Amino acid sequence: MDQRKGGVKLDLAVENDCLIMFGSAVESAGCTLRGVVRLSVAHTIKIKSLSVRFMGRAMLTYCDSLGNSSERLYQHEEQAVLDERVVCLEKQSKLHVVEAGVHTYQFEFAVCGNLPETTHVANFIQVEYKLKALLERPAFIPNISTRQAIHLARQLYSPFSPEFMEPVQMIKRHDDLEARVTLPTKIYAYGDTIDMTIELFAQNPAIRPTVLTCNLKEYVIIGHDVDDEDNARHGRHLYSNRITQFTRSQHDASWTKQLAIPVPSSRNQMHCDMDNDRVKVRHKFKLIFDFIDTQSGIVKQMRIAIPITMCALSLNTHELPAYESAAQDIAYDADPSSVIRDLRQVDVQRPQNMGLPAYNDLDRLPPTYDDLPSAMAC
């Protein structure tokens, strides 16, 4: 984002506007926000200072009942969760003289791992972060500022943990109908597709499935305890489908249905699972099976709930932090001509794994300590 005024242009550019913290708030080492401020001036100017501020705030909205009436009193609470500043040009006794041209200034913020994630539920809770660059001018000359939103997410679990790599199967029987719901894994991310397999088995030939309602819901809970009914809650549907057509087996009284359920790809449409001091976020499939006994005409219903986990990174991601040498890290490039390099477009040349030495190469290995002359020998 840039701001132009009187031949002076100020803009911010960051490596990534979505920061990911790995692990829980207790164990996470945090992350780093890097970027540059670019100051473009058409002619020589004088300035007092130039600084970058990284701010975060949490806003909670709730309502209290007024006596026994239906009236509600809405309360608003706001709290700062982060406020840090990097000074690019400090104030001094004399004004800074900036020549015409483009000037870039690097900045870096170490983000603590215990910060709450970005959250936005209208009229309920908001946690937001933003950068603000401020160019302070001499008296009677308007200051120039620019802002940029930063999204802070958390990867609570490693998607390569065994419990997430295994398929999920839920089996439930109600009267004469048995339902089996299978998912390939428990963890998903933005833009993924959830392949759900539903199998229905009738123990009575007169049983027929009529309607299947499949909902994927997101629950946002304020407070520490998810099971506390007094905590404020908010829910929304991420996916909803009503199914009346099933594929029947030719061999027995069973039916199958395959669903390809899209996960929202926008951060505005879905939150990841959260577990911090202010808010909890959970995701769950809710399936409702309606079936009928054709002999008696009685309509029955069966419900199944399947919790899943939404994370910031997909199972196929290569962005998880690894215990690798510093030689494999991508260096930060603050070239003024490009301002910020998109790290996702960098072709990183990693050293090849040469494996263990062969037995024929043992004679070329470095000498052992026993082969070296003793340092104490005279």
Disulfide bonds with the S-S distance in Angstrom:
none
